[in-house]
Amino acid sequence: FARIISSRSRPIVLHLDDIQHADQYSLDLLRRILSDIKGYSSILFVGSFRSNELSEEHPVNGFTTKLERNGTPISNIHLGGIDLASVTALVSNSLRIVPRYCKDLSREVYRRTDGNPL
């Protein structure tokens, strides 16, 4: 299916967030889809999850292992927390205001998110 609806002139990016909440059946379906599109550069899958919510037995670990065994290329990017200065810059840029005017808001955002960039 994915090969039919995509091409080099119409690439697809599929992003699924919080896949740590996906059940085994959903991950198996996704693995089959990704295995079927292996080698087609017009499709990019981005799966994001919170690694601190995964045990060693978590289905996401088996999902990635099976994909790798099948020859599907996988890249892992770990996003760590960002510091208060970076949160301030993000808030400042997002709201288009000078950083010194959003310091209180930035501190609150940082406190609530613990620097999580997502």
N, C-alpha and C positions, 0 to 999 in steps of 0.2 A: 504494500500500500504506500509506504513512505517513498519508495523509488518512483512510483507513478506520479505523485503530486509534487515532486521536486526535480530540479534540474540545475545545471550550472548557471543558467540565466535566472532561475527562480530558487535560490537556496533557502533552506529552512533551518531555523535555530529553534530547538525545543528545549525550554528550560523548565525544570520541575524543582520547586523549592521544598525543603523539609521532607526529603524522601525517607528520613528516619521514621516517619509515621506510616509509610506504605506497608501494606501487608505482603506476605510471600507471593500470593497469586498475582498481585499488581506488578511486583518486581520481576516475576517470571515472564509476564506478558511484555514488559518493557525490555527485558533481556532478549527475548525472541525478536522483537522489532529491531533492536540495535544490532543484533547478530545478522539479521537479514540485510541491513543497509551497510554492513562492513565494506569498506573500500570505496564508498560513494562519497566524494568530498563535498557534495552539495547539501549534506545534512550534518548539523552539529548538535549534539546533545550535551546540555549542561545540567547536571544534577547537583543540587546543593543539600547539605545536611549538617547537623550539629554533631560533630565528632564526640563531644562530651556526653551525648545522649546514647552512644552506641556501646554495647558490651561486645566482647569477642564473638559471641554467638549470634549477634544481631543479623537479620537477613540481608542488610545492605552489604555487609562484608562478604557474604556468599555471592551476592549479586555481582560485585566487582571482580571477585576471584573467577567466577564462571565466564565473565566477559573477557578477561585477560587470557584465560585458558583457550577461549575460542578465537583468539587473535585480534580482538577488538582493541584498538589502541586507547589507553586511558592516561590522562594526565591529572594528577592531584595537585590542587593549590590550597594550601592551608591559610586561612585568613585569621590572623590573631587580632586581639583587641587593639584599638587605636587610642592614643593618649589624648588628654584634654585639649592640648593645642590643636590637634588634628580635628577633633570634634568641633572646636570653635571655628576653624577654617571651613569645615563642611557646613555648619549652620550659617556662617557669615555668607558663604557663596550661595547657598540655597535661598536665603532670604534677601540677598543683595543689600546687605547692610555692613557697615564697618565693624570689624571684630570686637572692638571695645564696647559696642552697644549691645552685643548679644552674649556677653560673658556669663550673666546669670542663667540665661536659657541654656547655654552650652554646658554649664556645670550640672544643671538638672538633667539634661539629655544624657550626659556622661554617667551621672549617678544611676539613672534608671536603666541604662543599657550596658553598663560596665565596659564601655568602649567597643561594644559589638558593632562592626561596621554595617551590618545588615539591618 
